[in-house]
Amino acid sequence: MHRSTSDSAEAGRRKPVGALAGRLGGHRLPPLATALIDGDGRILQWSKDAEALLGYSADEAVGNPATQLVRTGDPRTPGPAPSPDPGDWISSDRGWSWACSVRHRDGHQVDLEFRTYPVVGPDGRLLVLATACDARALGRIEADLTILDGYFAQSPIGLAVYNTDLRFVRINRALAEMNGLSPRQHLGRRLAAVLPGINGAEIEKAMRHVLATGEPVVDARSHGRTPGDPEHDRAWSASYFRMESPSGRILGVASSIIDVTERFNAEAQAARAQERLTLLAEATARIGTTLDLHQTSRELAGEVVPRLADLCTVLVREGLVASTGPEPQEADGTMLVRRLALTATHPRYPLDKLPLEGVYRLPPGSPYTEAMLTGRTLTVPGGDLPPLADTEFGEARFFLQHETQPVRISPLVARGTVLGVVVYARHNGREPLDDQDLAFGDELVTRAAVSLDNARLYQREHEALQQANAAREQLALLNEASIHIGTTLDLQRTAEELVETVLPRFADFVAVDLLDPVLRGEEPFMLRDDQEVVLRAVAVGEAYGSGLTATAYAVGEASAYDSSEVYARSLRSRRSILVPEVDEVSLAAIASSPDRVAPGLAAGIHSFLMVPLLARGAVLGGAEFFRTRNPEPFTPADVALAEELVGFAAVGIDNARLYRREHETALILQRSLLPRLTSPTPGVEIAHRYLPSSVTSEVGGDWFDVVPLSGDRLALIVGDVMGHGIRAAATMGQLRTVARTLATLDMTSDQVLTQLDRTASDIGEGQFATCVCAVYDPADQSCTIASAGHLPPVLVTPEDTPGWSSCPRESRWGIGGGEYQSVKITFPQDSTLVLYTDGLIERRGQDIDEGMALLCKTLSGPGRDLEEICDAVLAALETQDAEDDIAVIMARFRSVDPPPFPA
C-alpha cells in the first residue's frame, strides 16, 4: 500500500498520463483515481490514475493529509459540501458523493466527481476508500453511452450483436418487433432457433465468414416468414461486421437489418417483368419465321405451351385461311373457324382425337364468338366451353371440366381485323396465372396476331401474284396455241400441234382421238346414249419417258368405248370430265382396257382431264390430258384453259375436215374434167403431166386437152384459171368444154381464143385465165399457134437448140373485147412442141427467165422418148414449195406415109 519515492520518481519518468491516455483510448473508459485514507485523514495508498488526474506522485501523496493535498476549489454540486474531516466520512454509515473543482499540482483546475466508501482494514481499523474521476471525461462517456443506448433503443433499423457462437447478446426493439418476438426471447439463442422460417443457415454461413476473415458483408439478402408476419414472405437487407477488442480479441458479430420487402417485391416484379420481356422478345422472334398461316399458328401454340399454359389451340377464321377474306357472320350468328394448331403437355389430353385442319361452326353466344365479336379476352371455366365437334364430348371435355384451371379465350386482332382466337389453360397442378402471366399472354397473342396477319396478307398477295402469273401463263399458252395450232389444213398435223403446245407446260401426257367420219371428211353423226363410241388415235405425246406412249393406242389404231365409260359420257354430254385425284378405281373407269391400268399407275398418273373436241356444234373426238410428274392436280381453272386450247384444235381440225372434203370434191371434179386418155393421132406422139400445188394442197384451175380435128389435124390446148379450189376447178371445166367445142368446129386457133374470151367474161368477175392453142396440120408439117396471156410454147427440133415459139401473148381473159392473132410455124420431122402452165417455171424470189432457161436445158438432148423427157422436166423444175399447179403436154411430130392404094 506504500510506495517509495523512487517508485514515484520512476512513475513520473514513465509518464503515467500517456499510459493512462492509451488505456483510456483502448478501453474507452474514464480514468478512475483511488486513494485509501485512514481515520486521521492521512493518505495510505495513491493510484496511478490519481497521479494522472492531479499530478502528484504516490511518494508525494502517501503519508500526507488528504485535505492538504487535495485543495478544493468551488463546489460543482448544489447543496452543502460533505465534511472535510475523514473521520466523519468513516463514521457515516453511507458513502459520500460530490463534485468539485480541484487544483492540479501544476495549478490548473480539474473538475472531479468524488465518491467515498467506508471500508474495514486488515487490522479491523475503519478506513475510507475515496474515488475520483474527471467529470468532463465522465460526461463524455455518459453522453456516448446515452447516444449508444439511444441508437440501439430508438433506431428504426434492426440492430443485433452476436457472440462468437453466433448467439444473440443484444438486440434492439426495432429488430425484435420485426421478428415478432421480445428482446428477451432472442438473447442467448441462435438465429435458426429464433426464426426457423427464414434462410438461417445461409445467414449464419455469412456471419461465420465475417468472423473468420474480418471482411464485412454489406446488403446480404435474407427472406422468409417470421412470427411477426407468418402469412407473408418478407425480405431483409443485412450488413455484418466483426467486433474486436483493442487488443485484437474477437468479441462477436454486429449486424444492421432493414426490411426491404417492398423493394424486394418491386425488384422481383421488375426481374420477372424483364424475364417476361426477354421471353416475349424471344417468343416474338420465333413466331412468324415464315409467312405461312399454318406454320405461324403452330409457332404461337409452341410458345404458349409450356411457358404460359399446358394446353393451347389456335382457331382462325375459315375465310382467312381460304384467302377469301374474313368469313361474315351468318344470319344465325355462327362463324366458321379452322383449327390450325393444337398442343398440350399433359399425357391425358387426347391430342390424337382432335385433328388439325378441322373446320367448325361456332355457335352464337358461345365464348368463342363473344371474344371475336367484342375483341376482348374472356376467362371461363372449362366446362362452359361448348364442344366444337361431337368428337370433343369424350376425354377432351372431361379434361377441360375437371383437370384444368379456368380457360382464357384471347381474340387475335390485327389492323382492325379479328383473325380468330387463341384458347389456353393451365393444368390444376400448376400455380394459377398471375397478373404478369396474363399480361405476357395478352402481349404474346397481340404480337402473334400481327405475324398471322402478315402471313394472311402475304398469302393473299402471293396467291394474287400466282393467279396473275397463272393468268399470264395461260394467256401466253393461248396465244401460242392460236399461232401454232392449225397452221396447216391437215387433220393429224393439227392434232399434233395441240400435243406439242401443251407438253409439258400443261400436261405430261396427251392423246387426241377422232371419230372415223371426221377423218374421212364426212359430217360427224350424233352419238346415241346406247351407242358404242369408236375413235382413232391421231396424235399421242408425253413430256417425260414414263412409258405411257408405249401403252397407249398407236396413232391410227382404233379404240372402242362402252357407252357407260368416261370417254363416251364426255362425248355424248359434250362436257369435260375432271378427275383431280386418280386412283386405281377411277383409272379403271378412264382406261379403255383393263391392261392399261397398272402401267398408268406405275407411270405416276395422278390427275386426269378429258375434253371433247367441239366445232360448229359437232363432236369431232376428244383430247385426254394426264399429269404424272407435275405434282399439281388439274383444277376447274385448268378445265377452262384446256377447253380453250382444245377449241383452237377443234376449229383447225374441222377446217381441215371441211377442206379435205372440198379438196376431194374439187379433185374429183378436176379429174373428171381432165382428159384421161388422148385419142391416138397418126404421126403424133403425145405425153402429159399434171401436178397439184405442194403448198396449198388444193386443186387449181390448170388444164390441158388434145382435140382431134378433121384431116388428121390435132388441136393442143393448155390453160390456167387463176386461183385454187372448187370454183377454179369448175371454171376450168367450163372453159375446157367451151375450148374443146370451139376447136371441133374447125375454128382457127385465134378464133377459138376470141370466143373463149367472151365465155370467160360471162362466167363472172374475178375469174381470169390464160390459154395457148396450137393446131397441127400434118399436111405441111406446120402448126398455127395463138396465145391469150400464156407463156409461149417451146419448140425442140432434131438439129436446133430448144427455143421459144414466136407467138404473140395477148391479154388475159376476163377483161373483155380481146382480139387474138395466130402465127404459123413449120418444123422438120421429129420436132417436139411443149406447152405448159406457169407453175412449171415460176418460183417465189426467182426470175422467170431462170426457170425458162432451165426448162430449155432439160428439154435438150437426143435419143429420149417423151415420157422420159416429161419425168426429167418435172424432176428438174418441180419443188416442194410450189405454190401453183403444173400442167405439161408434149407432142412429137413424125411424117406419116400415105396409105397404099388398093390393088
JOWO-V701538 format. One record per backbone hydrogen bond with DSSP energy under -1.0 kcal/mol. CO is the residue of the C=O (numbers start at 1). NH is the residue of the N-H. Records with the same first field share a line. If there is no record, write none. Layout:
BEGIN
CO->NH, NH
END
This chain:
BEGIN
4->8
5->9
6->10
7->11
8->12
9->13
10->14
12->15
15->19
16->20
17->21
18->22
19->23
20->24
21->25
22->26
23->27
24->28
33->132
34->47
35->130
36->44, 45
37->128
38->41
41->66
42->38
43->63
45->36
47->51
48->52
49->53
50->54
51->55
54->105
57->61
58->62
61->64
64->43
65->69
66->70
69->71
71->103
74->101
85->89
86->90
87->91
88->92
96->116
98->114
99->76
100->112
101->73
102->110
104->107
108->104
110->102
111->135
112->100
113->133
114->98
115->131
117->129
119->127
121->124
125->121
127->119
128->37
129->117
130->35
131->115
132->33
133->113
134->138
135->139
136->140
137->141
138->142
139->143
140->144
141->145
142->146
143->147
144->148
145->149
146->150
147->151
148->152
149->153
150->154
151->155
158->257
159->172
160->255
161->169, 170
162->253
163->166
167->163
168->188
170->161
172->176
173->177
174->178
175->179
176->180, 181
183->186, 187
186->189
189->168
190->194
191->195
195->198
197->225
198->200
199->203
200->204
201->205
202->206
203->207
204->208
205->209
206->210
207->211
208->212
209->213
210->214
217->240
220->238
222->236
223->199
224->234
226->229
229->232
234->224
235->260
236->222
237->258
238->220
239->256
240->217
241->254
243->251, 252
245->248
249->245
252->243
253->162
254->241
255->160
256->239
257->158
258->237
260->264
261->265
262->266
263->267
264->268
265->269
266->270
267->271
268->272
269->273
270->274
271->275
272->276
273->277
274->278
275->279
276->280
277->281
278->282
279->283
280->284
281->285
282->286
290->292
292->296
293->297
294->298
295->299
296->300
297->301
298->302
299->303
300->304
301->305
304->308, 309
310->345
311->425
312->343
313->423
314->340, 341
315->421
316->338
317->320, 321
318->322
319->324, 325
330->333
334->330
335->362
336->318
337->360
338->316
339->357
341->314
343->312
346->349
349->351
350->353
351->354
358->339
360->337
362->335
363->366
366->370
367->371
368->372
369->373
370->374
371->375
378->409
380->407
381->384
382->385
389->392
390->393
394->398
395->399
396->400
397->401
398->402
399->403
403->428
407->380
408->424
409->378
410->422
412->419
414->417
417->414
419->317
420->412
421->315
422->410
423->313
424->408
425->310, 311
426->405
427->430
434->438
435->439
436->440
437->441
438->442
439->443
440->444
441->445
442->446
443->447
444->448
445->449
446->450
447->451
448->452
449->453
450->454
451->455
452->456
453->457
454->458
455->459
456->460
457->461
458->462
459->463
460->464
461->465
462->466
463->467
464->468
465->469
466->470
467->471
468->472
469->473
470->474
471->475
472->476
473->477
474->478
475->479
476->480
477->481
478->482
479->483
480->484
481->485
490->494
491->495
492->496
493->497
494->498
495->499
496->500
497->501
498->502
499->503
502->506, 507
508->543
509->626
510->541
511->624
512->538, 539
513->622
514->536
515->519
516->520
517->522
518->521
528->531
533->561
535->559
536->514
537->556
539->512
541->510
544->546
547->551
548->552
554->557
557->537
559->535
561->533
562->565
565->569
566->570
567->571
568->572
569->573
570->574, 575
577->610
579->608
583->587
584->588
585->589
586->590
587->591
589->566
593->596
594->597
596->600
597->601
598->602
599->603
600->605
606->582
607->627
608->579
609->625
610->577
611->623
613->620
615->618
618->615
620->515
621->613
622->513
623->611
624->511
625->609
626->508, 509
627->606
635->639
636->640
637->641
638->642
639->643
640->644
641->645
642->646
643->647
644->648
645->649
646->650
647->651
648->652
649->653
650->654
651->655
652->656
653->657
654->658
655->659
656->660
657->661
658->662
659->663
660->664
661->665
662->666
663->667
664->668
665->669
666->670
667->671
668->672
669->673
670->674
681->684
683->894
685->892
687->890
689->888
691->886
699->725
701->721
703->719
705->717
707->715
710->713
713->709
714->776
715->707
716->774
717->705
718->772
719->703
720->770
725->729
726->730
727->731
728->732
729->733
730->734
731->735
732->736
733->737
734->738
735->739
736->740
737->741
738->742
739->743
740->744
742->745, 747
743->746
748->752
749->753
750->754
751->755
752->756
753->757
754->758
755->759
756->760
757->761
758->762
759->763
764->767
768->722
769->813
770->720
771->788
772->718
773->786
774->716
775->784
776->714
777->782
781->827
782->777
783->825
784->775
785->823
786->773
787->810
788->771
793->805
794->834
795->803
796->832
803->795
805->807
823->785
825->783
831->893
832->796
833->891
834->794
835->889
837->840
838->842
843->846
847->851
848->852
849->853
850->854
851->855
852->856
853->857
854->858
855->859
856->860
865->869
866->870
867->871
868->872
869->873
870->874
871->875
872->876
873->877
874->878
879->882
882->695
886->691
887->837
888->689
889->835
890->687
891->833
892->685
893->830
END
